[in-house]
Amino acid sequence: MERTEQAPVAASTASRRTTGRAAVRTPQRVLDRVHAFLVLLTERPVSLYAAAALRIGYGLLYLAFLLREFPHRDDMWGPGSPWTPALARQMFDQSGWVSVLTLSDSRVYFEVCYAVALVTCALFLLGWRTRAVSVLFAVVVVSFHAKAIYMADGGDNLMVLMAVYLVFTACGRRWSLDARRTRLQASAGKTAGPRGGGLRHQLGDARNVLTTVLHNCGMFVIAAQVCFLYGCAGLYKVQGPTWRDGTALHYVLNIDLFRPWPELSQMIDGHHVLIAVVGYLTVLVQVAFPFVLFGRLKYPVLILLLGMHVNIGVLMGLPVFSGAMIVADAVFLPDRFYRSLGRLWQRIPWPTGATGAGASPVTAPAAVPPQPRPAEGRALGHSGPSSSPKRQSSG
């Protein structure tokens, strides 16, 4: 009888212990996750290859944009523009924008600013002294956008935001001249050794932590900006009656202002079912985009978005907008994707003449047997394999 009464007591005691352990483990798990998040935020910069892709993409895009508008630079931004520097300064007093182009009405000053802008875009694209050049690139983009704010196609609005965000990222650590210089210094043994204790060591650690935090936060803000843009665009389309009945793209293809290829637009407009399906698919992809980022479904969605932006750039004549959106989508590709692209690039069988000239006998495999010197080769009546670096590298 006593054993029968003690059994429920023991069971209840065991259940209370289990509940107590679970209650103790739950806060511990939360603390572990918070600690792991803080370690990720402060010790490991994320998406370095994606940041490099953004730097290269926007640098190349804006450089091509400035070169394309070089014959029309005075009409758009210069002293001869209908939107004069005086009108721009009056608007700046109300809107709060700033531009280095309005500091002087001199034509020489404008030409110097344009040349500096071209050089800045090229250096930003190549990743030379990226920390300082990224600030100059942001100043260039903001200045040119503010000076001709009513003459753009909407793509430079996104580029202004991305240029400012990239200032806070470590976008020069991959695929840049800075990264190449770091590798050369490391191979030459010129990297800084372990720092001694004291204030300098603490300041160095604090600088590394601050750089990592700013980079991670900047990449998160870029990704959030793109998600916000797609989500708002999709929800805004849902409210329109032409998007609900599938006729929106029909009207888009018949706007003369956004129809650089009228024959092509008319040919596509003749397929009514295709136009309706593409319109519904556009709304669905844009609304669903923020919800598919944490699964493999994001890859086909990104492919659909790529096709959508290519069609916008071709059919509507908005290449800057389409290019800005395509580059922005690159932030969602993981680093392993970019590393696989690098390995694929290295496997391409380039012509022997392009790569053989740069080969060095120092990098020859260790399995190659010792070759006779040129003097010995001449004594033996032949030139000797060691006189050709290309042969050594191919052997």
Secondary structure in CASP SS format (residue, H / E / C, confidence):
PFRMAT SS
TARGET T0000
AUTHOR 0000-0000-0000
METHOD secondary structure of the structure
MODEL  1
M C 1.00
E H 1.00
R H 1.00
T H 1.00
E H 1.00
Q H 1.00
A H 1.00
P H 1.00
V H 1.00
A H 1.00
A H 1.00
S H 1.00
T H 1.00
A H 1.00
S H 1.00
R H 1.00
R H 1.00
T H 1.00
T H 1.00
G H 1.00
R H 1.00
A H 1.00
A H 1.00
V H 1.00
R H 1.00
T H 1.00
P H 1.00
Q H 1.00
R H 1.00
V H 1.00
L H 1.00
D H 1.00
R H 1.00
V H 1.00
H H 1.00
A H 1.00
F H 1.00
L H 1.00
V H 1.00
L H 1.00
L H 1.00
T H 1.00
E H 1.00
R C 1.00
P C 1.00
V C 1.00
S C 1.00
L H 1.00
Y H 1.00
A H 1.00
A H 1.00
A H 1.00
A H 1.00
L H 1.00
R H 1.00
I H 1.00
G H 1.00
Y H 1.00
G H 1.00
L H 1.00
L H 1.00
Y H 1.00
L H 1.00
A H 1.00
F H 1.00
L H 1.00
L H 1.00
R H 1.00
E C 1.00
F H 1.00
P H 1.00
H H 1.00
R H 1.00
D H 1.00
D H 1.00
M H 1.00
W C 1.00
G C 1.00
P C 1.00
G C 1.00
S C 1.00
P C 1.00
W C 1.00
T C 1.00
P H 1.00
A H 1.00
L H 1.00
A H 1.00
R H 1.00
Q H 1.00
M H 1.00
F H 1.00
D H 1.00
Q H 1.00
S H 1.00
G C 1.00
W C 1.00
V C 1.00
S C 1.00
V H 1.00
L H 1.00
T H 1.00
L C 1.00
S C 1.00
D C 1.00
S C 1.00
R H 1.00
V H 1.00
Y H 1.00
F H 1.00
E H 1.00
V H 1.00
C H 1.00
Y H 1.00
A H 1.00
V H 1.00
A H 1.00
L H 1.00
V H 1.00
T H 1.00
C H 1.00
A H 1.00
L H 1.00
F H 1.00
L H 1.00
L H 1.00
G C 1.00
W C 1.00
R C 1.00
T H 1.00
R H 1.00
A H 1.00
V H 1.00
S H 1.00
V H 1.00
L H 1.00
F H 1.00
A H 1.00
V H 1.00
V H 1.00
V H 1.00
V H 1.00
S H 1.00
F H 1.00
H H 1.00
A H 1.00
K H 1.00
A C 1.00
I C 1.00
Y C 1.00
M C 1.00
A C 1.00
D C 1.00
G C 1.00
G H 1.00
D H 1.00
N H 1.00
L H 1.00
M H 1.00
V H 1.00
L H 1.00
M H 1.00
A H 1.00
V H 1.00
Y H 1.00
L H 1.00
V C 1.00
F C 1.00
T C 1.00
A C 1.00
C C 1.00
G C 1.00
R C 1.00
R C 1.00
W C 1.00
S C 1.00
L H 1.00
D H 1.00
A H 1.00
R H 1.00
R H 1.00
T H 1.00
R H 1.00
L H 1.00
Q H 1.00
A H 1.00
S H 1.00
A C 1.00
G C 1.00
K C 1.00
T C 1.00
A C 1.00
G C 1.00
P C 1.00
R C 1.00
G C 1.00
G C 1.00
G C 1.00
L H 1.00
R H 1.00
H H 1.00
Q H 1.00
L H 1.00
G H 1.00
D H 1.00
A H 1.00
R H 1.00
N H 1.00
V H 1.00
L H 1.00
T H 1.00
T H 1.00
V H 1.00
L H 1.00
H H 1.00
N H 1.00
C H 1.00
G H 1.00
M H 1.00
F H 1.00
V H 1.00
I H 1.00
A H 1.00
A H 1.00
Q H 1.00
V H 1.00
C H 1.00
F H 1.00
L H 1.00
Y H 1.00
G H 1.00
C H 1.00
A H 1.00
G H 1.00
L H 1.00
Y H 1.00
K H 1.00
V H 1.00
Q H 1.00
G C 1.00
P H 1.00
T H 1.00
W H 1.00
R H 1.00
D C 1.00
G C 1.00
T C 1.00
A H 1.00
L H 1.00
H H 1.00
Y H 1.00
V H 1.00
L C 1.00
N C 1.00
I C 1.00
D H 1.00
L H 1.00
F H 1.00
R C 1.00
P C 1.00
W C 1.00
P H 1.00
E H 1.00
L H 1.00
S H 1.00
Q H 1.00
M H 1.00
I H 1.00
D H 1.00
G C 1.00
H C 1.00
H H 1.00
V H 1.00
L H 1.00
I H 1.00
A H 1.00
V H 1.00
V H 1.00
G H 1.00
Y H 1.00
L H 1.00
T H 1.00
V H 1.00
L H 1.00
V H 1.00
Q H 1.00
V H 1.00
A H 1.00
F H 1.00
P H 1.00
F H 1.00
V C 1.00
L C 1.00
F C 1.00
G C 1.00
R C 1.00
L C 1.00
K H 1.00
Y H 1.00
P H 1.00
V H 1.00
L H 1.00
I H 1.00
L H 1.00
L H 1.00
L H 1.00
G H 1.00
M H 1.00
H H 1.00
V H 1.00
N H 1.00
I H 1.00
G H 1.00
V H 1.00
L H 1.00
M C 1.00
G C 1.00
L C 1.00
P H 1.00
V H 1.00
F H 1.00
S H 1.00
G H 1.00
A H 1.00
M H 1.00
I H 1.00
V H 1.00
A H 1.00
D H 1.00
A H 1.00
V H 1.00
F H 1.00
L C 1.00
P C 1.00
D H 1.00
R H 1.00
F H 1.00
Y H 1.00
R H 1.00
S H 1.00
L H 1.00
G H 1.00
R H 1.00
L H 1.00
W H 1.00
Q H 1.00
R H 1.00
I C 1.00
P C 1.00
W C 1.00
P C 1.00
T H 1.00
G H 1.00
A H 1.00
T H 1.00
G H 1.00
A C 1.00
G C 1.00
A C 1.00
S C 1.00
P H 1.00
V H 1.00
T H 1.00
A C 1.00
P C 1.00
A C 1.00
A C 1.00
V C 1.00
P C 1.00
P C 1.00
Q C 1.00
P C 1.00
R C 1.00
P H 1.00
A H 1.00
E H 1.00
G H 1.00
R H 1.00
A H 1.00
L H 1.00
G C 1.00
H C 1.00
S C 1.00
G C 1.00
P H 1.00
S H 1.00
S H 1.00
S C 1.00
P H 1.00
K H 1.00
R H 1.00
Q H 1.00
S H 1.00
S H 1.00
G C 1.00
END
